[in-house]
């Protein structure tokens, strides 16, 4: 990672704040005090459905897409060759995957248990695809067409194509069965190939992976929706005062379309169904509309010390989002790997949770309080970076 100090005008406050909220909630979701007593709002849907926790990842991909026009329009206007930008995009994608593999291997480095899929892998693939497409063809009509093709094609593949050795969806097995769908089948084929040639490559759920290959396509649609939103922010013909209303209308429309599509293609974050893509994108647009109105237009943080503190707290997470995710992952795995000082069979994390709840039984509330403690632990180095105006980029 390299440290950069962009001028204040190069950052959109609503992007940073909403990204900060997203990363903070992601850290809370990933680090409960006890997985057996997770605070209900921070739990993922068991399969079909959508919870607050399920919206975190699509929000992150959406916001990643939002900044792509800001990053590449300026470079293209400065005369940077598209080939140079493509090389830079590929490098950033490889760097993200490299950090993901390092995080997966840490701390024991058991290469036979390496998982290639994951959050950072999907972020890398969606970033490379979305940024490359934008650098090549940035016309909104093209981006909208690509999104529509991705979502409709994904629906068709899961709904109409037979799964080898399993049969037809809805006839030989329930539609969107966890193990019997084309996304899960492709994940197993990829895993088998990796084990045969690389002697490693496990899936998160043994027979399928929530960040697998095929479901990355609709996730790319989420990212491209963010790209379109970023273009809206850069359009000189749209008055900033009108922008929150446009975002809210677009968001509500996407939510309604997603819920209607869910009647035949259920909301499912693990499969990243097309209905889930629309619903999550709509929710992100509505939240961005509120942030844009409050922080970009009304600038409430300048008139209220409380709102200023809230905005700054989340902006600290938002301006170093990837570092926050990586650092929280390494800290969490370190706490799990370290032995307990009083009980050999328990981890240091379990002992720390036990101490923080004063030896009382774990409950959803104490689990959530541990998550808050962990969040503040991650906040400390982020505050130092923000205070020194250091924003880390790959």
C-alpha positions as CSV (number, residue, x, y, z in Angstrom):
1,X,0.0,0.0,0.0
2,X,1.1,3.5,-0.6
3,X,0.2,6.7,1.3
4,X,-1.4,9.5,-0.6
5,X,-2.8,12.9,0.5
6,X,-5.5,13.9,-2.0
7,X,-6.8,17.5,-1.9
8,X,-10.0,17.9,0.1
9,X,-12.0,18.7,-3.1
10,X,-11.2,15.3,-4.5
11,X,-13.4,13.5,-2.0
12,X,-17.1,13.4,-1.8
13,X,-18.1,13.6,1.9
14,X,-21.3,11.5,1.5
15,X,-19.3,8.7,-0.2
16,X,-16.7,8.6,2.7
17,X,-19.3,8.7,5.4
18,X,-21.6,6.0,3.9
19,X,-18.5,3.9,3.2
20,X,-17.4,4.4,6.8
21,X,-20.8,3.2,8.1
22,X,-20.6,0.2,5.8
23,X,-17.1,-0.8,6.9
24,X,-18.0,-0.2,10.6
25,X,-21.0,-2.5,10.3
26,X,-19.0,-5.0,8.4
27,X,-16.5,-5.2,11.3
28,X,-19.3,-5.5,13.8
29,X,-20.9,-8.4,11.8
30,X,-17.6,-10.2,11.4
31,X,-16.5,-10.0,15.0
32,X,-19.1,-11.0,17.6
33,X,-18.1,-12.0,21.0
34,X,-19.7,-15.4,20.6
35,X,-21.0,-16.9,17.3
36,X,-23.6,-18.9,19.2
37,X,-25.3,-15.8,20.6
38,X,-25.0,-13.2,17.8
39,X,-27.1,-10.1,18.2
40,X,-30.0,-10.7,15.7
41,X,-29.6,-7.5,13.6
42,X,-26.0,-8.6,12.8
43,X,-27.0,-12.1,11.6
44,X,-27.1,-13.0,7.9
45,X,-30.3,-14.5,6.5
46,X,-30.1,-18.3,6.7
47,X,-30.8,-18.6,3.0
48,X,-33.5,-16.7,1.2
49,X,-34.3,-13.2,2.6
50,X,-32.3,-10.1,3.5
51,X,-31.0,-8.7,6.8
52,X,-28.9,-5.6,7.6
53,X,-25.8,-7.8,7.6
54,X,-26.6,-8.9,4.1
55,X,-26.6,-5.4,2.8
56,X,-23.1,-4.6,3.9
57,X,-21.1,-6.2,1.1
58,X,-23.3,-4.8,-1.8
59,X,-23.1,-1.4,-0.2
60,X,-19.3,-1.6,-0.3
61,X,-19.2,-2.7,-4.0
62,X,-21.7,0.0,-4.9
63,X,-19.6,2.7,-3.2
64,X,-16.5,1.3,-4.8
65,X,-18.2,1.8,-8.2
66,X,-19.2,5.4,-7.3
67,X,-15.6,6.6,-7.1
68,X,-14.5,5.0,-10.4
69,X,-15.6,7.9,-12.6
70,X,-13.8,10.4,-10.2
71,X,-10.6,8.4,-10.4
72,X,-10.4,7.8,-14.2
73,X,-12.1,10.8,-15.7
74,X,-9.4,13.0,-14.3
75,X,-6.6,10.7,-15.5
76,X,-8.1,10.4,-19.0
77,X,-8.5,14.2,-19.2
78,X,-4.8,14.5,-18.3
79,X,-3.8,12.5,-21.3
80,X,-3.0,9.2,-19.5
81,X,-3.1,6.3,-22.0
82,X,-5.8,3.8,-21.6
83,X,-3.2,1.0,-21.7
84,X,-1.5,2.5,-18.7
85,X,-4.8,2.7,-16.8
86,X,-5.5,-0.9,-17.7
87,X,-2.2,-2.0,-16.3
88,X,-2.8,0.0,-13.2
89,X,-6.3,-1.6,-12.8
90,X,-4.8,-5.1,-13.2
91,X,-2.1,-4.3,-10.6
92,X,-4.6,-3.2,-8.1
93,X,-6.7,-6.3,-8.7
94,X,-3.7,-8.6,-8.2
95,X,-2.7,-6.7,-5.1
96,X,-6.1,-7.2,-3.6
97,X,-6.1,-10.9,-4.3
98,X,-2.5,-11.1,-2.9
99,X,-3.7,-9.5,0.4
100,X,-6.7,-11.9,0.4
101,X,-4.5,-14.9,0.1
102,X,-2.1,-13.7,2.8
103,X,-5.1,-13.0,5.1
104,X,-6.4,-16.5,4.4
105,X,-3.1,-18.2,5.1
106,X,-2.3,-16.2,8.2
107,X,-1.4,-17.2,10.9
108,X,-0.6,-20.9,10.3
109,X,0.0,-20.9,6.5
110,X,-1.6,-24.3,5.8
111,X,-1.6,-24.1,2.1
112,X,-3.7,-27.2,1.7
113,X,-6.6,-25.3,3.3
114,X,-6.4,-22.2,1.2
115,X,-9.6,-20.6,0.0
116,X,-9.3,-18.6,-3.2
117,X,-12.8,-17.1,-3.1
118,X,-13.7,-14.5,-0.5
119,X,-14.7,-10.9,0.0
120,X,-11.4,-9.4,-1.2
121,X,-11.3,-11.7,-4.3
122,X,-14.8,-10.5,-5.3
123,X,-13.9,-6.9,-4.6
124,X,-10.8,-7.4,-6.9
125,X,-12.8,-9.1,-9.7
126,X,-15.6,-6.5,-9.6
127,X,-13.1,-3.6,-9.5
128,X,-11.1,-4.9,-12.4
129,X,-14.1,-5.6,-14.6
130,X,-16.0,-2.4,-13.7
131,X,-13.0,-0.1,-14.1
132,X,-11.8,-1.8,-17.3
133,X,-15.3,-1.4,-18.8
134,X,-15.5,2.2,-17.7
135,X,-12.1,3.1,-19.2
136,X,-13.1,1.4,-22.5
137,X,-16.7,2.5,-22.8
138,X,-18.1,5.0,-20.3
139,X,-21.5,5.7,-21.9
140,X,-24.3,5.3,-19.4
141,X,-26.5,3.5,-21.9
142,X,-23.8,0.8,-22.4
143,X,-23.4,0.4,-18.6
144,X,-27.1,0.1,-18.1
145,X,-27.3,-2.5,-20.9
146,X,-24.5,-4.5,-19.4
147,X,-26.2,-4.5,-16.0
148,X,-29.5,-5.7,-17.5
149,X,-27.8,-8.4,-19.5
150,X,-25.9,-9.7,-16.4
151,X,-29.0,-9.8,-14.2
152,X,-31.3,-11.4,-16.8
153,X,-28.7,-13.9,-17.9
154,X,-27.9,-14.9,-14.3
155,X,-31.6,-15.5,-13.7
156,X,-31.8,-17.6,-16.9
157,X,-28.8,-19.7,-16.0
158,X,-30.1,-20.5,-12.5
159,X,-33.7,-20.9,-13.5
160,X,-33.5,-22.7,-16.9
161,X,-30.3,-24.6,-17.2
162,X,-30.0,-28.2,-15.9
163,X,-27.4,-28.9,-13.2
164,X,-25.1,-31.8,-14.3
165,X,-25.8,-35.0,-12.3
166,X,-28.7,-33.3,-10.5
167,X,-31.3,-32.4,-13.1
168,X,-33.6,-29.5,-13.7
169,X,-34.3,-26.7,-11.2
170,X,-37.9,-26.8,-9.9
171,X,-38.4,-30.3,-11.3
172,X,-35.8,-32.6,-9.9
173,X,-34.9,-30.4,-7.0
174,X,-36.2,-27.2,-5.4
175,X,-35.3,-23.9,-7.3
176,X,-32.4,-22.2,-5.6
177,X,-31.4,-25.4,-3.6
178,X,-28.2,-24.6,-1.8
179,X,-26.2,-27.5,-3.2
180,X,-28.1,-28.0,-6.5
181,X,-27.7,-24.9,-8.6
182,X,-25.3,-23.9,-11.4
183,X,-23.4,-21.5,-9.2
184,X,-22.6,-24.2,-6.6
185,X,-21.8,-26.7,-9.4
186,X,-19.3,-24.3,-11.0
187,X,-17.7,-23.7,-7.5
188,X,-17.2,-27.4,-7.1
189,X,-15.7,-27.7,-10.5
190,X,-13.3,-24.9,-9.8
191,X,-12.4,-26.3,-6.4
192,X,-11.7,-29.8,-7.9
193,X,-9.5,-28.2,-10.6
194,X,-7.5,-26.3,-8.0
195,X,-7.1,-29.4,-5.8
196,X,-6.0,-31.4,-8.9
197,X,-3.4,-28.9,-10.1
198,X,-2.5,-26.8,-7.1
199,X,-3.3,-29.3,-4.3
200,X,-5.4,-26.7,-2.5
201,X,-8.6,-24.7,-2.9
202,X,-11.5,-25.2,-0.4
203,X,-15.0,-23.8,-0.5
204,X,-16.5,-21.8,2.4
205,X,-19.5,-24.1,2.7
206,X,-17.8,-27.3,1.5
207,X,-20.1,-27.7,-1.5
208,X,-20.5,-24.1,-2.5
209,X,-19.1,-20.7,-1.8
210,X,-21.0,-17.4,-1.1
211,X,-18.4,-15.5,-3.1
212,X,-18.1,-18.0,-5.9
213,X,-17.5,-17.5,-9.6
214,X,-20.9,-17.3,-11.2
215,X,-22.5,-15.1,-8.5
216,X,-19.7,-12.5,-9.1
217,X,-21.5,-11.5,-12.3
218,X,-24.6,-10.0,-10.6
219,X,-22.2,-8.5,-8.0
220,X,-20.5,-6.8,-10.9
221,X,-24.0,-5.3,-11.7
222,X,-24.0,-3.8,-8.2
223,X,-20.6,-2.2,-8.8
224,X,-21.6,-0.8,-12.2
225,X,-24.7,0.7,-10.6
226,X,-22.3,2.6,-8.4
227,X,-20.4,3.7,-11.5
228,X,-23.6,5.2,-12.9
229,X,-24.2,6.9,-9.6
230,X,-20.7,8.4,-9.7
231,X,-21.4,9.7,-13.1
232,X,-24.5,11.4,-11.8
233,X,-22.4,13.2,-9.3
234,X,-20.1,14.5,-12.0
235,X,-22.8,15.7,-14.4
236,X,-22.6,19.5,-14.7
237,X,-26.2,19.7,-16.0
238,X,-27.7,18.3,-12.8
239,X,-28.0,20.8,-10.0
240,X,-26.6,19.4,-6.7
241,X,-29.9,20.5,-5.0
242,X,-31.8,18.0,-7.3
243,X,-29.4,15.1,-6.8
244,X,-30.8,13.7,-3.5
245,X,-34.3,13.5,-4.9
246,X,-33.0,11.8,-8.1
247,X,-31.1,9.3,-6.0
248,X,-34.1,8.6,-3.7
249,X,-36.5,8.1,-6.6
250,X,-34.0,5.8,-8.4
251,X,-33.4,3.9,-5.1
252,X,-37.1,3.4,-4.3
253,X,-37.8,2.2,-7.9
254,X,-34.9,-0.3,-7.6
255,X,-36.2,-1.6,-4.3
256,X,-39.7,-2.0,-5.7
257,X,-38.4,-3.8,-8.8
258,X,-36.2,-6.0,-6.6
259,X,-39.2,-7.0,-4.4
260,X,-41.4,-7.7,-7.4
261,X,-38.7,-9.9,-9.0
262,X,-38.2,-11.6,-5.7
263,X,-41.7,-13.1,-6.1
264,X,-40.2,-15.5,-8.7
265,X,-36.4,-15.1,-8.0
266,X,-36.1,-14.8,-4.2
267,X,-33.7,-12.3,-2.4
268,X,-30.6,-14.3,-1.6
269,X,-27.3,-12.8,-0.7
270,X,-25.4,-16.1,-0.8
271,X,-26.3,-16.5,-4.5
272,X,-26.5,-12.7,-5.0
273,X,-29.7,-13.2,-7.0
274,X,-30.7,-10.5,-9.5
275,X,-33.6,-9.5,-7.2
276,X,-31.2,-9.1,-4.3
277,X,-28.9,-7.0,-6.6
278,X,-31.7,-4.6,-7.4
279,X,-33.0,-4.4,-3.8
280,X,-29.6,-3.9,-2.3
281,X,-28.6,-1.3,-4.9
282,X,-31.9,0.5,-4.2
283,X,-31.2,0.6,-0.5
284,X,-27.7,1.9,-1.1
285,X,-29.1,4.7,-3.4
286,X,-31.7,5.7,-0.7
287,X,-29.0,5.8,2.0
288,X,-26.7,7.8,-0.3
289,X,-29.5,10.2,-1.0
290,X,-29.9,10.9,2.7
291,X,-26.1,11.3,3.2
292,X,-25.8,13.6,0.2
293,X,-28.6,15.8,1.5
294,X,-27.3,16.0,5.0
295,X,-23.6,16.2,4.5
296,X,-22.9,17.5,1.0
297,X,-25.8,20.0,0.6
298,X,-27.0,21.0,4.1
299,X,-23.6,20.5,5.7
300,X,-25.2,19.7,9.0
301,X,-21.8,18.7,10.4
302,X,-20.7,22.4,10.3
303,X,-23.7,23.5,12.4
304,X,-23.8,20.7,15.0
305,X,-20.9,19.4,17.1
306,X,-22.7,16.1,17.5
307,X,-23.2,15.6,13.8
308,X,-19.6,16.7,13.2
309,X,-18.4,14.0,15.6
310,X,-20.6,11.4,13.9
311,X,-19.5,12.4,10.5
312,X,-15.8,12.4,11.5
313,X,-16.1,9.0,13.2
314,X,-17.4,7.3,10.1
315,X,-15.3,9.2,7.7
316,X,-12.2,7.9,9.6
317,X,-13.4,4.4,8.6
318,X,-14.4,5.4,5.1
319,X,-11.2,7.1,4.0
320,X,-9.1,4.0,4.8
321,X,-11.7,1.3,4.1
322,X,-9.5,-1.4,2.7
323,X,-6.9,-1.0,5.4
324,X,-9.7,-1.2,8.0
325,X,-11.0,-4.4,6.6
326,X,-7.5,-6.0,6.3
327,X,-6.4,-4.8,9.8
328,X,-9.6,-6.1,11.4
329,X,-9.1,-9.4,9.7
330,X,-5.5,-9.8,10.9
331,X,-6.4,-8.7,14.5
332,X,-9.4,-11.1,14.6
333,X,-7.3,-14.1,13.4
334,X,-4.5,-13.2,15.8
335,X,-6.9,-13.2,18.7
336,X,-8.3,-16.5,17.7
337,X,-4.8,-18.0,17.2
338,X,-3.3,-16.9,20.5
339,X,-4.0,-19.2,23.4
340,X,-6.0,-18.2,26.4
341,X,-3.9,-17.3,29.5
342,X,-6.2,-19.4,31.7
343,X,-7.6,-22.2,29.6
344,X,-5.5,-24.0,27.0
345,X,-8.5,-25.2,24.9
346,X,-9.9,-21.7,24.5
347,X,-8.6,-18.8,22.3
348,X,-7.4,-15.4,23.6
349,X,-10.5,-14.0,21.9
350,X,-12.8,-16.3,23.9
351,X,-11.0,-15.4,27.1
352,X,-11.2,-11.7,26.3
353,X,-14.9,-11.9,25.7
354,X,-15.3,-13.8,29.0
355,X,-13.4,-11.1,30.8
356,X,-15.4,-8.2,29.2
357,X,-18.7,-9.8,30.3
358,X,-17.3,-10.3,33.8
359,X,-17.7,-14.1,33.6
360,X,-21.4,-13.9,33.0
361,X,-23.0,-16.2,30.3
362,X,-22.8,-15.0,26.8
363,X,-25.9,-13.3,25.5
364,X,-26.8,-11.5,22.2
365,X,-26.2,-8.2,24.0
366,X,-22.7,-9.1,25.4
367,X,-21.8,-10.5,22.0
368,X,-22.7,-7.1,20.4
369,X,-20.8,-5.2,23.1
370,X,-17.7,-7.3,22.3
371,X,-18.2,-6.3,18.6
372,X,-18.3,-2.6,19.7
373,X,-15.1,-3.2,21.7
374,X,-13.4,-4.7,18.7
375,X,-14.6,-1.9,16.5
376,X,-13.0,0.7,18.8
377,X,-9.8,-1.4,18.8
378,X,-9.7,-1.1,15.0
379,X,-10.5,2.6,15.2
380,X,-7.3,3.5,17.1
381,X,-4.8,3.1,14.2
382,X,-7.4,4.5,11.7
383,X,-7.6,7.6,13.8
384,X,-3.9,8.0,13.7
385,X,-3.8,7.7,10.0
386,X,-6.7,10.2,9.6
387,X,-5.1,12.6,12.0
388,X,-1.9,12.6,9.9
389,X,-3.9,12.9,6.7
390,X,-2.6,9.5,5.5
391,X,-5.0,7.7,3.1
392,X,-3.7,4.3,2.1
393,X,-4.2,3.1,-1.4
394,X,-3.1,-0.1,-3.2
